[in-house]
Amino acid sequence: MHIKEVAKQLNTTPRSIRFYEEKGLISPVKASENEYRLFTEKDVMRLSTILALREIGVPVNAIREILENQDMSMRQYLDVQRSALFEKWIEMKDMIETIDRMLDTDKENITENIYALSQHLKAMKNIRKGWKDKWNFDKQAADYDQNIKMHGYRFNVHQDYENALAKATETIQLERGDSCLDIGIGTGNLGSRFLKEDVHVIGVDQSEEMLKRCGEKHPDIELRKGHFLALPLLDNQVEGAISSYALHHIRDEEKLLALAEMNRVVKANGQVCIVDLMFLNDQHRERVLNAFHEAGNSEAVDAINDEFYADRSALVDWFEMHNYHVETYSFNNILSMVYAVKR
Ligand SMILES: C[S@@+](CC[C@H](N)C(=O)[O-])C[C@H]1O[C@@H](n2cnc3c(N)ncnc32)[C@H](O)[C@@H]1O
């Protein structure tokens, strides 16, 4: 096929096709007699992929990587791109909401108020961008299920793990056909419990390797790459949002944005259930840490200080302020459940 025919078939222009050729994404052979480009069926297919990826915002360099990298499937790349677009979309939403608040501000103090709102927005942007996986969950994925069964030397974070997952499963009320989002799904130990009730389970995780492992164990779970701070779902999509042993990997200020994200994706009357490492409040945290310290249990103190155990009372306050009915349950000194129903 000649360039004009290809352009017509793919609803693009010869100029665009030449651009992708210049960037090295396609290389049609040239006829020896007149140097006209000749496109094979395969070239046209490749070009249609390039155009589709450009249309959903994938940069040219990333397209080159996708086309050259045999290890990652197209579905995985699409998933990564969706996650990146959700991050942008949520940033745009924050900006639009800030403009709305700026417009609502009274005329007298408009300059100060607009500045204060812009600084709040800046802080939110920094929080959303600041998270790093300092635990390297990709590396943990292969052995995760085995490791949770092992007890630490003098401190076992997974004490009551099975009880906590069972309690969350019996607490959250979901029906056949409902959708349930498991955030920080890891290898799927909580989310998979809902499959037998014919609930549609969507698992989100920031770690590609955890998602891969989860997919191997539970092919019926829909997996999406994503983050607590930019959930890869549109608004009001799920009846339930659950999370186990994941929230303590984000800081307190990030947790509040994460709760707002859960609230965004959960439908009216929806439920949120979090089981995680947390203290009842700041005083409780101090008491527990002091007790470990006095007992000379530095393993426990270091493990706790390496992560961000929540203040349960702050989570409860947030949900109540946002019109949720909240119930809590303690499994042990460091492990609790927060169950919240959207009114
Ligand atoms: C300790 S594992 C828990 C896995 C599983 N929920 C369970 O109960 O066994 C923590 C998981 O949370 C994920 N995670 C940590 N921080 C996250 C974040 N900010 N956004 C999304 N996932 C996160 C990790 O990649 C990991 O898979």
The ligand as an SDF file (V2000), in Angstrom:
LIG
                    3D

 27 29  0  0  0  0  0  0  0  0999 V2000
    1.8620   -5.9330   53.3360 C   0  0  0  0  0  0  0  0  0  0  0  0
    1.1770   -6.0320   51.7540 S   0  0  0  0  0  0  0  0  0  0  0  0
   -0.5270   -6.4700   52.0800 C   0  0  0  0  0  0  0  0  0  0  0  0
   -1.1220   -7.2530   50.9670 C   0  0  0  0  0  0  0  0  0  0  0  0
   -2.5410   -7.7710   51.2040 C   0  0  0  0  0  0  0  0  0  0  0  0
   -3.5020   -6.7180   51.2730 N   0  0  0  0  0  0  0  0  0  0  0  0
   -2.6140   -8.6450   52.4270 C   0  0  0  0  0  0  0  0  0  0  0  0
   -3.3840   -8.3400   53.3300 O   0  0  0  0  0  0  0  0  0  0  0  0
   -1.9170   -9.6440   52.4610 O   0  0  0  0  0  0  0  0  0  0  0  0
    1.0180   -4.3400   51.2950 C   0  0  0  0  0  0  0  0  0  0  0  0
    0.5900   -4.1450   49.8550 C   0  0  0  0  0  0  0  0  0  0  0  0
    0.1800   -2.8080   49.6970 O   0  0  0  0  0  0  0  0  0  0  0  0
    0.7370   -2.2810   48.5200 C   0  0  0  0  0  0  0  0  0  0  0  0
    0.8910   -0.8360   48.7020 N   0  0  0  0  0  0  0  0  0  0  0  0
    1.6760   -0.2170   49.5980 C   0  0  0  0  0  0  0  0  0  0  0  0
    1.5600    1.1060   49.4610 N   0  0  0  0  0  0  0  0  0  0  0  0
    0.6900    1.3220   48.4480 C   0  0  0  0  0  0  0  0  0  0  0  0
    0.1780    2.4780   47.8160 C   0  0  0  0  0  0  0  0  0  0  0  0
    0.5620    3.6880   48.2210 N   0  0  0  0  0  0  0  0  0  0  0  0
   -0.7230    2.3330   46.8220 N   0  0  0  0  0  0  0  0  0  0  0  0
   -1.0970    1.0970   46.4060 C   0  0  0  0  0  0  0  0  0  0  0  0
   -0.6220   -0.0440   46.9470 N   0  0  0  0  0  0  0  0  0  0  0  0
    0.2490    0.0700   47.9720 C   0  0  0  0  0  0  0  0  0  0  0  0
    2.0680   -2.9870   48.3620 C   0  0  0  0  0  0  0  0  0  0  0  0
    2.5530   -2.9310   47.0360 O   0  0  0  0  0  0  0  0  0  0  0  0
    1.7070   -4.3790   48.8480 C   0  0  0  0  0  0  0  0  0  0  0  0
    1.2520   -5.1790   47.8020 O   0  0  0  0  0  0  0  0  0  0  0  0
  1  2  1  0
  2  3  1  0
  2 10  1  0
  3  4  1  0
  4  5  1  0
  5  6  1  0
  5  7  1  0
  7  8  2  0
  7  9  1  0
 10 11  1  0
 11 12  1  0
 11 26  1  0
 12 13  1  0
 13 14  1  0
 13 24  1  0
 14 15  1  0
 14 23  1  0
 15 16  2  0
 16 17  1  0
 17 18  1  0
 17 23  2  0
 18 19  1  0
 18 20  2  0
 20 21  1  0
 21 22  2  0
 22 23  1  0
 24 25  1  0
 24 26  1  0
 26 27  1  0
M  CHG  2   2   1   9  -1
M  END
$$$$
